[in-house]
Amino acid sequence: MATSSKAKKTVRLASGRKRARQDVKLNAHNSALRSQFRTVVKNVNKAAAAGDKTKAAELFKAGQSVVDSVADKGLFHKNKAARLKSRMAAKIKALALGA
C-alpha cells in the first residue's frame, strides 16, 4: 500500500470533508470489531490446542455471537464467518472424541 504512506490531500467540498470525518469514525469502529473478532477466534484455537475442552467450548459458545455480528455488519463475508465457526467446532469436537 504505497498510497497510505503519502500525505492525504484535504478535501475542498463540505460534503467531502464530512465524509472524511465519518470515515475516521467508521474506520475506528470497524478496527475495534475486527480486533474483537480475531481475539475470539485466537482464544478458542489456543484453548483447543492446549487440550482444554471445557474452556474451548465455553469460549466458542460466547464467541459465536461475535463472529455472527461481525459478518452481519459486513466486515467479513458470511461464508468466512461460517467457515471459521465450522473449523472451531470441529477442533472442539476432535477434543471430545480424543478424550
N, C-alpha and C positions, 0 to 999 in steps of 0.2 A: 504494500500500500504506500506508494510513493507520494500520493496526494495528501495523505494525512500529515506528513512532515512539513508541508508547505503551510505558510500562514494563510488562513482563510480570509477572503475578502469580505468586507462589510456590505450588507445588502442596502440598497438605496430605498426601495419601496417599503412603505409601512407594513404592508401585508407580509412581505418577505422577512422583515425584522421580527414580526410577531411569530412567524413560522420558525425562525431560528431560535427564538426564546422557548417556544414549545418543544422543539426538537431536543434541546438540552434537558428539559424536564423529563421527556419521554425516554430519552437515552438512559438517564439515571435510573428510572423506574424499571426499564427492561433489563438493565445490567444487574440490578438487585434480584429480580426474578430469576434471571439466568444463573446467577450465583447460587441462589437457594436451590434451584433445580439440580445443579451439578453436585452440590453438597449432599442432597438427599441420596442421589444415585451412588456417590462415593461412599457414604456411610453404610448403605446396605451392602455394597460389594465388599467393603472392609470386614463387616461383621460376618458375611458369608465365607470370606477367605479365612477368617480366624476360626471358623467352625462353630460359631455361637448361633445355633438355630433359633433360639427364642428371641434373642436380641435382633437378629436379622429379620425375622418375621414381624416383630413389633415395629421396627423401623420401616419396613416395606408397607405395612398397613397404614402407617401415618403418612408415608411419602407418596402413596398413590394419588392422593388428592392434589398434592403439589404438582406432580407430573401432569395430571389431567388439566389443572387450571392453567398451567403454562401453555399447554397445547391448545386449550380453548381460546386463550388470548392471542394465539397466532405467533408466539415467539418461536415455537418449533412446530413442525408438521405433526398432525395427529398420528401418522404412521410411525414416526420416530418415537413418540411417546409410548405407543403400543408395543413397539419392538423392545424398548428399554424395560418396560414393565414385564414383558414376557421373559426376557433374559434374567431379570432379577428373581422372578417367581421360579424359574427353572433352577437357579442356583440354590434357592431355599428348599425346593423340593428334593434336589440332589442331596442336600444335607440331611433331610429327613430320611431318605432311603438309605443313605450311608450309615446312619446311626442305628 
